[in-house]
Structure formats: C-alpha cells, structure tokens
C-alpha cells in the first residue's frame, strides 16, 4: 500500500501540478475554479482506474509482458523525474505551448488538466505495472485504494490551490517538485532493474 501510494503520488505530483492549475484558472471565480477542480480530478481518477483494471488485458492483446512495460515505463518515468529535478514542466505531462493554447478554452478541465497533467503516460504506466505486480486480490485492492487516495489529495490541493500557492510560493513549489523528482528517479531505476532482471531470468 505504502509503495503503491508513494509511487503514484510521485508521478501524479499534485503539489507540482498546483502551479499549472493556478496559472490556468487565474481568470475565473473561486466557485468556477472549484467546480473545474472537481471535474478534472474525477475524470483523471476514472482514467487511472480504467487502466488499472484493464491494463493486463491491454498488454495481453498487444502481446507485451509486464516486465517489458516495467523497462519502458522506467525509462519514461526517469525522463519525467529528470524534468522535475530541473523544476521544468514535464514534457510527458504538458508543454508550455499547450498551456498557452489552453488559456482561452472552456474545456481545460479535460485537456490539459485531467489529461495529461494528472493522468498522463507516466501515471498510466505506473498503475498498470503496480496492478500487474500484485500477487493477490488484497494487493490489487491496495493499488486501487492508493489511486483513490492520491486523487483525493489532488482534489483537496486543487480546491485550496490559491491559498497553497500564496503560502508556499513559487520557490516552495519548486523545492517540493525537485524532492518528488528525486524519489521518482529512484523508482524508475527500480522499475528498469527489476524488469531487466526478470526478462533475463525468463531466458534461462
């Protein structure tokens, strides 16, 4: 449970996402911002749950092993972590150009907030790997609970995003993002190492 939650919290990085969320919702009222936060987080959570529950079936359909996804996902997560350590907007989640184009749209709760800011390729890969690694129904439930807890925290942070941003400031947000990036980089290395080792054993 703790490993699943820490992995998901690091890749979703709701605290780091607050910076982008504040910039995208700066011109709307508090009520509109809270409604947008609720819709975006619910959609992102539903997408994460969908891939958690259907991930194995998708992998089987394409003939991809969980260990191959671990390696590929580990590389992807390391790229995301590297961007976070440099305090940059992750290219895996959203680009600066996409943020600029989203400023005048009414459906920003779908894109880019829910997808891919909260549930991007990194999050999807992580939930599939975690569910694929679960050895029992109890462990599967732990992953589901970790997903729900992560997005519940994201909802709270988004609803209080303006206060949090005012309290921590941009520098405080960057410090936290860098710490999460370091944790995510370590998890990425673990994904790659475990995946490569299991692939090696499968050929013995």
C-alpha positions in Angstrom: 0.0 0.0 0.0 2.7 2.5 1.0 4.8 1.6 -2.0 1.9 2.0 -4.4 0.8 5.3 -2.9 4.3 6.7 -2.9 4.8 5.7 -6.5 1.5 7.2 -7.6 1.9 10.4 -5.6 5.4 10.9 -7.0 4.3 10.5 -10.7 1.0 12.4 -10.4 2.8 15.1 -8.3 -0.4 17.0 -7.3 1.6 19.7 -5.5 3.7 20.4 -8.6 0.5 20.4 -10.7 -0.9 23.2 -8.5 1.4 25.7 -10.2 0.0 24.9 -13.6 -3.6 24.7 -12.3 -3.3 28.1 -10.7 -2.0 29.6 -14.0 -4.8 28.0 -16.0 -7.6 29.1 -13.6 -6.3 32.6 -12.6 -9.0 34.4 -14.5 -12.1 32.6 -13.2 -14.1 32.9 -10.0 -13.4 30.7 -6.9 -16.7 28.8 -7.4 -15.8 28.1 -11.1 -12.3 27.1 -10.1 -13.5 24.6 -7.5 -16.1 23.1 -9.9 -13.3 22.7 -12.5 -11.0 21.1 -10.0 -13.7 18.6 -9.0 -14.5 17.6 -12.6 -10.8 17.3 -13.7 -9.7 15.2 -10.7 -12.7 12.9 -11.1 -12.0 12.3 -14.8 -8.3 11.8 -14.1 -9.1 9.3 -11.4 -11.6 7.4 -13.6 -9.0 7.1 -16.3 -6.4 5.8 -13.9 -8.8 3.2 -12.5 -9.8 2.2 -16.1 -6.2 1.4 -17.0 -5.6 -0.2 -13.6 -8.5 -2.6 -14.2 -7.9 -3.2 -17.9 -4.1 -3.0 -18.1 -3.4 -6.7 -18.1 -6.0 -7.3 -20.8 -4.5 -4.5 -22.9 -1.0 -5.9 -22.5 -2.1 -9.4 -23.4 -3.9 -8.1 -26.5 -0.7 -6.5 -27.8 1.5 -9.4 -26.6 3.5 -7.2 -24.2 4.9 -8.6 -21.0 4.6 -6.7 -17.7 8.4 -6.7 -17.4 8.8 -5.1 -20.9 6.4 -2.4 -19.7 8.5 -2.0 -16.5 11.6 -1.3 -18.5 9.9 1.1 -21.0 7.9 2.7 -18.2 11.0 3.1 -16.1 12.8 5.0 -18.9 9.7 7.2 -19.3 9.5 7.9 -15.6 13.2 8.7 -15.4 12.7 11.3 -18.1 9.8 12.8 -16.1 11.8 12.7 -12.9 14.7 14.5 -14.7 12.4 17.3 -15.7 11.0 17.5 -12.2 14.5 17.7 -10.7 15.3 20.6 -13.0 12.0 22.1 -11.9 10.7 22.1 -15.5 7.2 21.3 -16.7 7.4 17.7 -17.7 7.2 17.1 -21.4 5.4 13.9 -20.6 2.6 15.7 -19.0 2.2 19.1 -20.8 4.3 21.5 -22.7 4.5 25.3 -22.3 2.9 25.7 -25.7 -0.1 23.5 -24.8 -0.5 25.6 -21.6 -0.6 28.8 -23.7 -3.1 27.4 -26.2 -5.4 26.2 -23.3 -5.8 29.6 -21.7 -8.8 30.6 -23.8 -10.6 27.3 -23.9 -13.6 26.3 -21.7 -12.8 22.6 -21.6 -9.4 22.9 -19.8 -10.7 20.5 -17.1 -10.4 17.7 -19.7 -7.3 18.9 -21.5 -4.7 19.7 -20.2 -5.7 19.3 -16.5 -7.2 15.8 -16.3 -5.3 14.5 -19.3 -2.4 14.6 -19.4 -1.4 16.8 -16.4 -2.8 14.4 -13.8 -3.2 11.1 -15.7 -0.5 11.1 -18.4 1.5 8.2 -19.9 3.6 8.0 -16.8 0.6 7.6 -14.5 -1.0 5.1 -16.8 2.2 3.0 -17.0 2.6 3.1 -13.2 -0.9 1.9 -12.4 -0.6 -0.9 -15.0 2.7 -2.1 -13.6 1.5 -1.9 -10.0 -1.6 -3.9 -10.8 0.4 -6.4 -12.9 2.8 -6.9 -10.0 0.0 -7.6 -7.5 0.0 -11.2 -6.4 -3.4 -11.2 -4.6 -6.8 -9.6 -4.5 -5.7 -7.8 -1.4 -2.7 -6.2 -3.1 -5.0 -5.3 -6.1 -7.3 -3.5 -3.6 -4.3 -1.7 -2.1 -3.4 -0.3 -5.5 -7.0 0.8 -6.1 -7.1 2.5 -2.7 -3.7 4.2 -3.4 -5.2 5.6 -6.7 -8.3 6.9 -4.8 -6.2 8.4 -2.0 -3.8 10.1 -4.5 -6.6 11.8 -6.4 -8.4 12.7 -3.2 -5.3 14.6 -2.1 -5.1 16.1 -5.6 -8.7 17.3 -5.3 -8.0 18.9 -1.9 -4.9 20.6 -3.2 -6.6 21.9 -6.3 -9.6 23.3 -4.3 -7.2 25.1 -2.0 -4.7 25.8 -4.8 -4.7 29.6 -4.5 -4.1 29.5 -0.7 -1.4 26.9 -1.1 0.3 28.8 -3.8 0.2 32.0 -1.7 1.5 30.2 1.4 4.3 28.2 -0.2 5.1 30.5 -3.1 6.7 29.5 -6.4 10.0 28.6 -4.8 8.4 26.3 -2.2 6.6 24.5 -5.0 9.8 24.0 -6.9 11.6 22.6 -3.9 8.8 20.0 -3.3 8.8 19.2 -7.0 12.5 18.5 -7.0 12.2 16.2 -4.0 9.4 14.3 -5.7 11.6 14.1 -8.8 14.4 12.5 -6.9 12.1 9.9 -5.4 10.6 9.2 -8.8 14.0 8.8 -10.4 14.9 6.1 -7.8 11.6 4.3 -8.5 12.3 4.5 -12.2 15.7 2.8 -11.7 14.0 0.1 -9.6 11.4 -0.5 -12.4 14.1 -0.8 -15.1 16.4 -3.0 -12.9 13.6 -5.4 -11.9 12.2 -5.6 -15.4 15.6 -6.4 -16.9 16.3 -9.0 -14.3 13.0 -10.8 -14.8 13.5 -10.7 -18.6 16.9 -12.2 -18.1 15.6 -15.0 -15.8 12.8 -15.8 -18.4 15.5 -16.7 -20.9 17.4 -19.0 -18.5 
